[in-house]
């Protein structure tokens, strides 16, 4: 019978998401924090559906070395409620052994029987079929390969060798620490479950990053997943299935514009039709747009923004095309026209820095917007 388990990592429970603006009438940070806690229950459901008795968490279960006692106790309680599953918790760089010593002491003291803290560099029995070979992270950063001890770590004859480690195969953090991409071969592993990289990545048939089950950044372009792994026996290739577990989608979209294009219609055309409340969207606009089109674009963005968990319009790469008729709309003469002409000249001169030119261009667009709004 195949040995089945769930591979997940980087839950970062307790992350506060201070980088996401909090609307006065909303609670997006709270919703994001709750979704990370809720990933525990979703992982338990995946394990139940797949007939897996083990969930391997490959580091950074907690976001900091000092989570509150409430965060710790509630997380352990949620794992304990899935009593049919054994949870294997590996210290990662965020919750490493040195900085998070009180955390791991609390887990050892308060954890339910089905939660195992892997704080020692030693083989652990996963039943008759497999041996778990954990590599807990001792320090937040280091210059050595954290998976190197797997080469000499022993296991019982005839059992699967499953490695569990946290770090970069390529150096994601520039810390100098990187895991050898052939570690499965040098350590005779049937599977190496890795954490640290928040996106899903298959290094080889036997070496995988699951990514985080609940995404937390604009980078990977899909909802979080875990991996349902099945291995028929020692030496046989693992069967790895991605199972979506994420609540929120962090999405980036590109919106290139050309002169006199209907910018508002172009924006609406690339927005998702459904599920916007659970989408954090960063929209990067590029190309060229006249002043009226820029005003229409901003208004369309303001109209649709409340539909989303978070909406961000980036126009740094959008150039402004100035036409005499648009400037006449500001003022055909007088102080406002003089100001608009001066700003337009600053926006187009090489004598100013790119940042100053952008400020001038934004000022022209804002002046146009104010005048047009006042004329209504």
DRENKOL-854446 format. One record per atom (N, C-alpha, C): residue in three letters; x, z, y. Coordinates in steps of 0.05 Angstrom, whole numbers, plus 5000, padded with zeros to 4 digits. Atoms other than C-alpha are relative to their C-alpha. Layout:
residues N
AlaXZY
...
//
This chain:
residues 376
Unk501750004976
Unk500050005000
Unk501850005025
Unk498450034976
Unk502649825069
Unk500050275016
Unk499849774983
Unk505050375115
Unk499349925028
Unk501050084974
Unk501450345182
Unk500550225020
Unk499749814978
Unk502950675248
Unk499649855027
Unk500450104973
Unk501750585323
Unk502550065016
Unk497649974983
Unk507650465370
Unk499149985029
Unk500650004972
Unk506650655443
Unk502250145015
Unk497949874984
Unk510950905500
Unk499250025029
Unk500349994971
Unk511351085573
Unk497250055010
Unk502749924990
Unk504651415582
Unk500250115029
Unk499549894973
Unk507551765645
Unk497550165009
Unk502349834993
Unk501852265644
Unk500850185023
Unk499549844976
Unk501352615711
Unk501049855024
Unk499150164978
Unk503752035754
Unk497950015023
Unk501849954978
Unk500752135824
Unk499449755016
Unk500550264987
Unk501051405850
Unk499850035030
Unk499949974971
Unk502951605920
Unk500449745015
Unk499550254987
Unk504850885935
Unk497449835003
Unk502550154997
Unk497550655929
Unk498350135022
Unk501649894978
Unk493550755994
Unk497450124989
Unk502449875009
Unk487751235984
Unk497849965022
Unk502250034981
Unk481351006020
Unk498650275006
Unk501349754993
Unk477751556057
Unk497550064983
Unk502549975016
Unk471451436016
Unk500549944970
Unk499550075027
Unk474951305950
Unk502050204987
Unk498249825015
Unk479251635896
Unk501649844980
Unk498650185018
Unk483451075867
Unk502450154986
Unk497849865012
Unk489451535855
Unk499050184977
Unk501149835021
Unk485152015816
Unk499149844975
Unk500850175022
Unk482251445775
Unk502449904984
Unk497650095014
Unk489151185758
Unk501350224984
Unk498949775015
Unk491551875738
Unk498350064975
Unk501849945022
Unk485451975694
Unk500249794978
Unk499650215019
Unk486551295661
Unk502450054982
Unk497649945016
Unk493451515639
Unk499450224979
Unk500849795020
Unk490652145607
Unk498149884979
Unk501950125019
Unk485051725576
Unk501349824979
Unk498650175020
Unk490251295541
Unk500450154974
Unk499649845025
Unk491151865491
Unk497649944981
Unk502350055016
Unk484051775467
Unk499849724990
Unk500150285009
Unk484551025465
Unk502049944978
Unk498150035022
Unk490851065423
Unk499050114974
Unk501149885024
Unk487351525375
Unk497949824988
Unk502150185010
Unk481551035369
Unk501349764986
Unk498750235012
Unk486350455355
Unk501250094972
Unk498949905025
Unk489750885301
Unk497850014979
Unk502249985019
Unk483051025269
Unk499149734990
Unk500950275007
Unk480950295271
Unk501949864981
Unk497950145016
Unk487550065240
Unk500850154975
Unk499249845023
Unk487950605187
Unk502850115002
Unk497349904996
Unk494250885217
Unk499950305003
Unk500049714999
Unk495951625208
Unk502150115019
Unk497949914983
Unk501651645258
Unk500049845026
Unk499650134975
Unk502551495332
Unk502850085010
Unk497349954991
Unk509851425355
Unk500049955031
Unk499750024971
Unk510851555430
Unk502950005007
Unk497150054997
Unk517651265448
Unk501050085028
Unk498849904975
Unk519251695509
Unk498249985024
Unk501549994975
Unk516551855578
Unk497050044996
Unk502849925003
Unk510052155553
Unk499050125026
Unk500749884975
Unk510152545618
Unk501749875022
Unk498750144978
Unk511952265686
Unk502450155012
Unk497849844988
Unk516452835709
Unk500950214979
Unk498949785017
Unk520653385678
Unk498450255004
Unk501549754995
Unk515953905708
Unk497149955005
Unk502950034997
Unk508653705697
Unk498750285001
Unk501449754998
Unk503654245712
Unk499050094973
Unk500949895026
Unk501254705657
Unk497349874993
Unk502650135005
Unk494354385665
Unk500449724987
Unk499450265012
Unk497153685651
Unk501050034972
Unk498949965027
Unk501053935591
Unk497850094980
Unk501949885019
Unk495454345560
Unk497749804994
Unk502250195004
Unk490053805570
Unk501049774983
Unk499050225016
Unk494553265541
Unk500350084971
Unk499849905028
Unk496153685479
Unk497350034987
Unk502649975011
Unk488853845471
Unk498749744992
Unk501150265006
Unk486953115473
Unk501249894974
Unk498750085025
Unk492052965418
Unk499050164977
Unk501049835022
Unk489653555378
Unk497249934991
Unk502750085008
Unk482553285379
Unk500049774980
Unk499750215021
Unk485052685338
Unk501650124977
Unk498649845020
Unk486753155281
Unk501049834976
Unk499150175023
Unk487452585230
Unk502549845006
Unk497650154992
Unk493352295269
Unk502350205006
Unk497749854992
Unk500352575274
Unk501349865024
Unk498850104975
Unk503252485344
Unk503050085001
Unk497149954999
Unk510852415348
Unk501049955028
Unk499350024972
Unk513452555419
Unk503050015003
Unk497150024995
Unk520452325438
Unk500650055029
Unk499149974973
Unk523852575501
Unk501249735011
Unk498950244987
Unk525251985548
Unk501750075024
Unk498449934977
Unk529051935613
Unk498550175021
Unk501649844981
Unk523352215656
Unk499550284990
Unk500449735012
Unk522152795608
Unk502250074981
Unk497749965017
Unk529152865581
Unk500550294994
Unk499749735011
Unk531553475544
Unk501250205020
Unk498749824981
Unk535953765599
Unk498250085023
Unk501649954977
Unk531453695659
Unk497350124993
Unk502849925008
Unk524953825621
Unk500150214978
Unk499849795022
Unk527254405577
Unk497550185000
Unk502549845001
Unk521254845599
Unk497649844989
Unk502250165010
Unk516554265583
Unk500049994970
Unk499950025029
Unk519054185512
Unk499750284987
Unk500549735011
Unk518954945502
Unk497050055000
Unk502949974999
Unk511654935524
Unk498649844978
Unk501250175021
Unk510054365476
Unk500450144973
Unk499549875025
Unk513454735419
Unk498250254996
Unk501649755001
Unk509455365436
Unk497149944997
Unk502950044997
Unk502655065451
Unk498949764984
Unk501050245013
Unk502254415411
Unk498450064975
Unk501549975025
Unk496954355357
Unk501749904976
Unk498350065023
Unk499454255286
Unk500649704996
Unk499650285004
Unk498853495289
Unk501749875022
Unk498350104979
Unk503553425349
Unk502950104995
Unk497349935007
Unk511053405335
Unk501949925022
Unk498050054979
Unk516353465389
Unk502749934987
Unk497550105013
Unk522553055369
Unk502450075018
Unk497949914982
Unk527753465406
Unk502750024986
Unk497449995014
Unk533153435352
Unk500749724989
Unk499050265010
Unk537352845330
Unk500350024970
Unk500049975029
Unk535352895257
Unk497749864987
Unk502250155013
Unk531052515206
Unk497650184996
Unk502549865004
Unk523752715200
Unk498449864979
Unk501650115022
Unk519452615139
Unk497249925011
Unk502650104993
Unk513252185151
Unk498249974975
Unk501550025025
Unk510552285081
Unk501749864979
Unk498650125022
Unk512351925017
Unk501249735006
Unk499350284996
Unk513251235048
Unk502249965021
Unk498250064978
Unk517651315110
Unk501550245010
Unk498549804985
Unk522951705147
Unk500349915029
Unk499850064971
Unk522851745223
Unk502750095009
Unk497349944990
Unk529651715256
Unk499950005031
Unk500449994971
Unk528951965328
Unk502650045015
Unk497749974983
Unk533951915385
Unk499050115027
Unk501049894975
Unk531552405439
Unk502149965023
Unk498350044977
Unk534352285509
Unk500850275011
Unk499049744991
Unk538752865530
Unk500150025031
Unk499750004971
Unk539952665603
Unk498449765012
Unk501650214987
Unk536152235653
Unk501449734999
Unk498550255002
Unk541651705653
Unk502750064987
Unk497549975014
Unk547851585613
Unk501349734996
Unk498550255003
Unk553151065598
Unk500349924971
Unk499750065029
Unk552451055522
Unk497449904989
Unk502350115014
Unk547650715474
Unk498550234987
Unk501449785012
Unk542251235458
Unk499349964971
Unk500850055028
Unk540850895391
Unk502450004981
Unk497750015017
Unk547950925365
Unk500050204976
Unk500149815023
Unk546751555322
Unk498449894976
Unk501650115022
Unk541851145280
Unk501749884978
Unk498350135020
Unk547650805245
Unk500750194978
Unk499149815020
Unk549751435209
Unk497850204991
Unk502249825007
Unk542951785204
Unk499049934972
Unk500750055028
Unk540851875132
Unk497049994996
Unk502850005008
Unk534151755097
Unk499949994970
Unk500350005029
Unk531451825027
Unk499949724989
Unk499950265014
Unk532551244979
Unk497149914995
Unk502650125005
Unk526550784975
Unk498050045021
Unk501949964978
Unk523351005040
Unk500749815023
Unk499650154975
Unk522350595103
Unk501750165020
Unk498449874979
Unk527350735158
Unk498949905027
Unk501350074975
Unk523650745225
Unk501450155022
Unk498549894977
Unk527850855288
Unk498150035024
Unk501549944975
Unk525051145353
Unk502050065022
Unk498049964979
Unk529051085417
Unk498849915027
Unk501050054972
Unk528351025493
Unk502449905016
Unk497850124984
Unk532750565536
Unk499749705001
Unk500250294996
Unk534149855555
Unk501949854981
Unk498350195014
Unk536649305509
Unk501649845019
Unk498650094976
Unk538348965574
Unk499850235020
Unk499949764983
Unk540149455629
Unk498049995022
Unk502250014981
Unk533549525665
Unk500650175025
Unk499749814979
Unk535850115707
Unk502750005013
Unk497350014989
Unk543149935721
Unk501550264996
Unk498749745006
Unk545050605691
Unk502549974983
Unk497850045017
Unk550150295645
Unk499350044970
Unk500949965028
Unk546250495582
Unk498449774990
Unk501650215011
Unk543749945538
Unk500250014969
Unk500249995029
Unk541449915465
Unk500949734989
Unk499050245013
Unk544949425420
Unk497649844989
Unk502350155009
Unk540048855406
Unk499949964969
Unk499950035030
Unk542248835332
Unk499950284987
Unk499949735011
Unk541249585322
Unk498450024974
Unk501549995025
Unk536049445267
Unk501849934977
Unk498350085022
Unk541449105226
Unk502350214995
Unk497749815003
Unk547249595239
Unk499050274990
Unk501049745009
Unk542750195225
Unk498149974976
Unk501750055024
Unk538949865166
Unk497250095004
Unk502749924993
Unk532249965200
Unk498049804992
Unk502350175005
Unk525649695178
Unk498449945025
Unk501350044974
Unk523049775249
Unk501350195020
Unk499049844978
Unk525750025315
Unk498050005023
Unk502049974979
Unk520450285364
Unk501450095025
Unk498649944975
Unk523050275435
Unk498150065023
Unk501449954975
Unk520650545501
Unk501949975023
Unk498650024975
Unk522850495574
Unk499149755016
Unk501050244987
Unk520749775590
Unk497050014999
Unk502949964998
Unk513549805614
Unk498449754991
Unk501350245010
Unk511949095591
Unk500549964971
Unk499750075028
Unk510948845521
Unk502349814996
Unk497850185006
Unk517248535492
Unk500950024971
Unk498950015027
Unk519448325423
Unk502949925002
Unk497150064999
Unk527048365419
Unk500849844975
Unk499650155025
Unk527048125346
Unk497650074982
Unk502249955018
Unk522448145286
Unk499650304995
Unk500249725007
Unk524048885275
Unk500450195024
Unk499449844976
Unk525649125346
Unk498049935022
Unk502250064982
Unk519849195395
Unk499850215022
Unk501149834979
Unk517949485462
Unk497049965000
Unk503050024998
Unk510549655463
Unk499149975028
Unk501049984973
Unk510249735538
Unk498250245003
Unk501849784995
Unk505850255570
Unk497149934992
Unk502850065007
Unk498650305544
Unk498249985025
Unk501650014975
Unk496250365617
Unk502049925022
Unk498050104981
Unk499949935667
Unk499950165027
Unk499749844976
Unk502450245732
Unk501549855022
Unk498550154980
Unk505649675772
Unk499349715000
Unk500550284998
Unk504948965796
Unk502449854989
Unk497650135012
Unk509748645747
Unk499349844975
Unk500350125027
Unk507148475678
Unk497549824997
Unk502250194999
Unk500548125694
Unk497950024978
Unk502249975020
Unk496248395637
Unk499550304997
Unk500649725006
Unk492949035616
Unk501950114979
Unk498249885019
Unk496949535576
Unk499149974972
Unk500650035029
Unk497449485501
Unk501650214985
Unk498349865019
Unk499949875442
Unk500549814976
Unk499450175023
Unk502749585377
Unk499050144974
Unk500849915026
Unk499349675310
Unk501949874980
Unk497850095017
Unk505049615259
Unk499350064970
Unk500449975028
Unk504349505184
Unk502449894985
Unk497750085016
Unk510149475134
Unk499450044971
Unk500649985028
Unk509149325061
Unk502050154983
Unk497949865015
Unk515749625038
Unk502749965012
Unk497350034989
Unk523149715052
Unk501149724998
Unk498850275000
Unk526549065072
Unk498049785007
Unk502050214994
Unk519948695083
Unk499449995030
Unk500450024971
Unk518348435152
Unk497550155009
Unk502449864989
Unk513548855195
Unk498049815011
Unk502150144987
Unk506948585216
Unk499250155026
Unk500449864974
Unk505948745290
Unk497749865015
Unk502350104985
Unk499348665327
Unk499750155026
Unk500549884974
Unk498248775401
Unk497050075002
Unk502849914996
Unk491949185416
Unk499750095029
Unk500349934972
Unk489549225488
Unk498850295002
Unk500949724996
Unk488749945512
Unk499650065030
Unk500049954971
Unk489149885588
Unk497249995012
Unk502450014984
Unk483450045635
Unk500349825024
Unk499650144975
Unk486449755698
Unk501849764996
Unk498350244998
Unk489349065711
Unk501449995027
Unk498450034975
Unk495049025762
Unk500849715001
Unk499750295000
Unk495048295782
Unk501249915027
Unk498950144977
Unk499147875830
Unk499149714999
Unk500850284999
Unk496547195852
Unk501349875024
Unk498950164979
Unk499646645893
Unk497949825012
Unk501950174986
Unk495546275946
Unk501449825020
Unk498750194981
Unk499145675976
Unk497849855016
Unk501950134982
Unk495445376036
Unk501449775014
Unk499050224984
Unk496144726074
Unk498249985025
Unk501450014974
Unk493944556145
Unk497149914997
Unk502950064998
Unk486444546158
Unk498650034973
Unk501449945025
Unk484844766087
Unk498050235006
Unk501949784997
Unk478845226081
Unk501250244986
Unk498549785011
Unk482945856072
Unk498250214987
Unk501949805012
Unk477046316059
Unk499049914973
Unk501050105025
Unk474345866005
Unk502250004979
Unk497850005018
Unk481245805974
Unk500550284989
Unk499649725009
Unk481846565971
Unk497850074980
Unk502249925018
Unk474946655939
Unk500349864973
Unk499850165025
Unk476546115887
Unk501950134980
Unk498149895020
Unk482246505856
Unk499550294993
Unk500749735006
Unk478947185854
Unk498550024974
Unk501549975024
Unk476347455788
Unk497050045006
Unk502849984995
Unk468847405781
Unk498850274993
Unk501149755009
Unk467648055744
Unk502250214996
Unk498249785006
Unk470748735732
Unk501950085023
Unk498149964978
Unk473748785802
Unk500650305005
Unk499649724995
Unk472949535806
Unk502550114985
Unk497749915016
Unk478449605753
Unk502449815004
Unk497850194994
Unk483149085785
Unk501450095025
Unk498449974977
Unk488849225832
Unk501349735005
Unk499350274995
Unk490348565865
Unk501949985025
Unk498150064978
Unk496348355908
Unk500049695003
Unk500350294995
Unk495247665939
Unk502149915020
Unk497850104983
Unk501347305967
Unk499349725010
Unk500750264988
Unk499546746015
Unk502549875012
Unk497850164990
Unk504446196032
Unk499049745012
Unk500850264989
Unk504545516066
Unk499550025030
Unk500650024972
Unk501445366133
Unk496950025005
Unk502849984993
Unk494845526167
Unk499850025031
Unk500549994971
Unk492145426237
Unk498750275007
Unk501149744991
Unk489646016278
Unk497250054990
Unk502749955010
Unk482245926260
Unk500050064970
Unk499949965029
Unk483945886186
Unk501150274993
Unk498949745005
Unk488146516190
Unk497950225005
Unk502149814994
Unk482346896222
Unk498050004977
Unk501950015022
Unk477646646168
Unk501150124975
Unk498849895024
Unk482546846114
Unk499950315001
Unk500049714997
Unk483147556141
Unk497250114997
Unk502849915003
Unk475547626146
Unk499149994971
Unk500750025028
Unk474647376075
Unk501250224984
Unk498749785014
Unk479747876051
Unk498750275005
Unk501449754993
Unk476348446088
Unk497350024986
Unk502650005012
Unk469648246059
Unk500250074970
Unk499949965029
Unk471948245986
Unk501650254992
Unk498249775007
Unk477048825989
Unk498550234988
Unk501349765012
Unk471849375975
Unk499149964972
Unk500750055028
Unk470149045909
Unk502150104980
Unk497749965018
Unk477049205881
Unk500950305001
Unk498749745000
Unk480649845860
Unk502050015022
Unk498050024979
Unk486049615908
Unk500349705006
Unk499750284992
Unk486748975948
Unk502149985022
Unk497850024981
Unk493048765985
Unk500549705007
Unk499550284991
Unk493848116026
Unk502749995013
Unk497350034989
Unk501047926039
Unk500349725013
Unk499850264986
Unk502047376092
Unk502849955012
Unk497350034989
Unk509547436104
Unk501049724999
Unk499050275004
Unk510746736078
Unk498049795010
Unk502050194989
Unk504846416115
Unk500849935029
Unk499350104974
Unk506845986174
Unk497549935016
Unk502350064983
Unk502345866234
Unk500449725013
Unk500150254985
Unk500645166260
Unk498450035025
Unk501349964974
Unk499045176334
Unk498949735009
Unk501350244988
Unk494244666363
Unk498950075027
Unk500849964972
Unk492444576436
Unk497250105001
Unk502849915000
Unk485044656421
Unk499750294993
Unk500149725007
Unk486245326388
Unk500950185022
Unk499149854978
Unk490245576446
Unk498049995023
Unk502150024979
Unk484845326493
Unk497750204995
Unk502049805007
Unk480045776455
Unk500750285010
Unk499149744989
Unk484246366477
Unk499550015030
Unk500450024971
Unk484346146549
Unk501349745009
Unk498950254990
Unk485345486585
Unk502050045022
Unk498249934979
Unk489245836639
Unk500050305004
Unk500149714995
Unk490546526667
Unk501850164983
Unk498149815013
Unk493947136638
Unk500049974970
Unk500050025030
Unk491547066566
Unk501449754990
Unk498750245008
Unk493846346562
Unk503050025003
Unk497149964996
Unk500646526592
Unk501150174978
Unk499049835021
Unk501347076541
Unk500149854974
Unk500050165025
Unk499346616484
Unk502349804999
Unk497950194999
Unk504246086506
Unk502850134996
Unk497549865002
Unk509846596513
Unk500550094971
Unk499749915027
Unk508546876444
Unk500549774981
Unk499650235017
Unk508146186413
Unk502849905002
Unk497250094996
Unk514846006444
Unk501950194985
Unk498449815014
Unk517846646415
Unk499849964970
Unk500450045029
Unk514946496347
Unk501549764989
Unk498750245009
Unk518445826345
Unk503049985008
Unk497350024991
Unk525245986375
Unk502050114979
Unk497949905018
Unk531646066335
Unk501650225012
Unk498549794986
Unk534246556387
Unk499250284990
Unk501049745010
Unk530147116355
Unk500450024970
Unk499849955029
Unk530747426286
Unk497449914987
Unk502450085015
Unk525847216232
Unk497850215003
Unk502049794998
Unk522447886237
Unk498750005028
Unk501250014973
Unk521547826313
Unk498249765003
Unk501750244999
Unk518847116305
Unk497350054985
Unk502549945015
Unk513847376253
Unk498250185017
Unk501649824984
Unk511647926300
Unk498649845022
Unk501250164979
Unk510447416355
Unk497749834989
Unk502050175012
Unk506546956308
Unk497550174993
Unk502349825006
Unk502247546285
Unk498550075025
Unk501349934975
Unk500947726357
Unk498249785010
Unk501750234992
Unk498347026373
Unk497549994983
Unk502350015018
Unk493847046312
Unk498050235007
Unk501749774994
Unk491247736331
Unk498549955027
Unk501250064974
Unk490047516403
Unk497749804997
Unk502150205006
Unk486146916378
Unk497650134987
Unk502249865014
Unk482047366332
Unk498450175019
Unk501449834981
Unk480347846388
Unk498249845019
Unk501550164982
Unk478147296435
Unk497649884986
Unk502250125015
Unk473946956382
Unk497850204993
Unk502049795006
Unk470647606363
Unk498450085025
Unk501349924976
Unk469147766435
Unk498049785009
Unk501750224991
Unk465947076445
Unk497450004984
Unk502450015016
Unk460747216391
Unk497750155013
//
